[in-house]
Structures are given as structure tokens and as C-alpha cells.
Amino acid sequence: MDMAQLIREQARLIILKALAEQIDETLNSDFLVLELQRFGIRKDRAWVHDELRWLDEMGAVVTTQAGTLLVATLSAKGARHVLREIAIEGVQRPSRPGA
């Protein structure tokens, strides 16, 4: 697997975890750009939009267009991935609690 794919898979997990941390499990793409930067993944909004659309296609999130932003809400499937109950191919697996 190449580095670009590893970055995508890790970014997808970071996005799902960031959504899970919100009370309403929702964030817009600009906030997700900033969240990814905290983890050293410096990508523009268009790249984040591509990843959000991919996660939407996989059923991990639901996206809504809001002007030039995408708003993402964690789905039940995405939450189950974060909790390690299922594995979504193409999304890095979360670490075990305490690991």
C-alpha cells in the first residue's frame, strides 16, 4: 500500500472520530480541515470533500451541501466502526482502548 492510501485511510478515521466527539455528531468541512491539520495531514477543502463523499458512499456518514461547505453527520455504521464493532474497508481501524 502506498503512502497516499495510508494517509487517506488515517484521515477517514480521524474524520469519523472527530464527528463522534461532537454532541450532535456533525461538523462542516472547514472544521475537518483544521482537525486533520492537528494530526499533520495538510489537505485542502476539496480533498476533504472527496473523502467525505467517499465516506458517504460507504454509509459511514451522511453529507449535506451548505453553500461551498459539506456538512457531515456520523451514521450508525460510522459509529460502529469507531467503536470497533465492525470494520469499514478503506478506513483505518481504531486502536484498542488503552493501547
Contacts in CASP RR format, 6 or more apart in sequence:
PFRMAT RR
TARGET T0000
AUTHOR 0000-0000-0000
METHOD contacts of the structure
MODEL  1
MDMAQLIREQARLIILKALAEQIDETLNSDFLVLELQRFGIRKDRAWVHD
ELRWLDEMGAVVTTQAGTLLVATLSAKGARHVLREIAIEGVQRPSRPGA
7 41 0 8 1.000
8 51 0 8 1.000
8 90 0 8 1.000
9 90 0 8 1.000
9 91 0 8 1.000
9 92 0 8 1.000
10 39 0 8 1.000
10 41 0 8 1.000
10 92 0 8 1.000
11 36 0 8 1.000
11 41 0 8 1.000
11 43 0 8 1.000
11 48 0 8 1.000
11 51 0 8 1.000
12 51 0 8 1.000
12 54 0 8 1.000
12 55 0 8 1.000
12 60 0 8 1.000
12 90 0 8 1.000
12 91 0 8 1.000
12 92 0 8 1.000
13 82 0 8 1.000
13 91 0 8 1.000
13 92 0 8 1.000
13 93 0 8 1.000
13 94 0 8 1.000
14 35 0 8 1.000
14 36 0 8 1.000
14 39 0 8 1.000
14 41 0 8 1.000
15 32 0 8 1.000
15 35 0 8 1.000
15 36 0 8 1.000
15 48 0 8 1.000
15 51 0 8 1.000
15 52 0 8 1.000
15 55 0 8 1.000
15 61 0 8 1.000
15 72 0 8 1.000
16 55 0 8 1.000
16 60 0 8 1.000
16 61 0 8 1.000
16 74 0 8 1.000
16 78 0 8 1.000
16 81 0 8 1.000
16 82 0 8 1.000
16 91 0 8 1.000
17 82 0 8 1.000
17 94 0 8 1.000
18 27 0 8 1.000
18 31 0 8 1.000
18 32 0 8 1.000
18 35 0 8 1.000
19 25 0 8 1.000
19 26 0 8 1.000
19 27 0 8 1.000
19 61 0 8 1.000
19 72 0 8 1.000
19 73 0 8 1.000
19 74 0 8 1.000
20 74 0 8 1.000
20 79 0 8 1.000
20 82 0 8 1.000
24 73 0 8 1.000
25 73 0 8 1.000
25 74 0 8 1.000
25 79 0 8 1.000
26 71 0 8 1.000
26 72 0 8 1.000
26 73 0 8 1.000
26 74 0 8 1.000
27 35 0 8 1.000
27 71 0 8 1.000
27 72 0 8 1.000
28 66 0 8 1.000
28 69 0 8 1.000
28 70 0 8 1.000
28 71 0 8 1.000
28 72 0 8 1.000
29 45 0 8 1.000
29 48 0 8 1.000
29 49 0 8 1.000
29 52 0 8 1.000
29 69 0 8 1.000
29 70 0 8 1.000
29 71 0 8 1.000
29 72 0 8 1.000
30 45 0 8 1.000
30 69 0 8 1.000
32 48 0 8 1.000
32 52 0 8 1.000
32 72 0 8 1.000
33 43 0 8 1.000
33 44 0 8 1.000
33 45 0 8 1.000
33 48 0 8 1.000
36 42 0 8 1.000
36 43 0 8 1.000
36 48 0 8 1.000
45 68 0 8 1.000
45 69 0 8 1.000
48 70 0 8 1.000
49 70 0 8 1.000
52 61 0 8 1.000
52 63 0 8 1.000
52 70 0 8 1.000
52 72 0 8 1.000
53 63 0 8 1.000
53 70 0 8 1.000
55 61 0 8 1.000
55 63 0 8 1.000
55 72 0 8 1.000
55 78 0 8 1.000
55 91 0 8 1.000
56 62 0 8 1.000
56 63 0 8 1.000
56 72 0 8 1.000
58 77 0 8 1.000
58 88 0 8 1.000
58 90 0 8 1.000
58 91 0 8 1.000
59 75 0 8 1.000
59 77 0 8 1.000
59 78 0 8 1.000
60 74 0 8 1.000
60 75 0 8 1.000
60 77 0 8 1.000
60 78 0 8 1.000
60 81 0 8 1.000
60 88 0 8 1.000
60 91 0 8 1.000
61 72 0 8 1.000
61 73 0 8 1.000
61 74 0 8 1.000
61 75 0 8 1.000
61 78 0 8 1.000
62 72 0 8 1.000
62 73 0 8 1.000
62 75 0 8 1.000
63 70 0 8 1.000
63 71 0 8 1.000
63 72 0 8 1.000
63 73 0 8 1.000
64 70 0 8 1.000
64 71 0 8 1.000
64 73 0 8 1.000
65 71 0 8 1.000
74 82 0 8 1.000
77 86 0 8 1.000
77 88 0 8 1.000
78 88 0 8 1.000
80 86 0 8 1.000
81 87 0 8 1.000
81 88 0 8 1.000
81 91 0 8 1.000
81 94 0 8 1.000
82 94 0 8 1.000
83 94 0 8 1.000
84 93 0 8 1.000
84 94 0 8 1.000
84 96 0 8 1.000
87 93 0 8 1.000
END
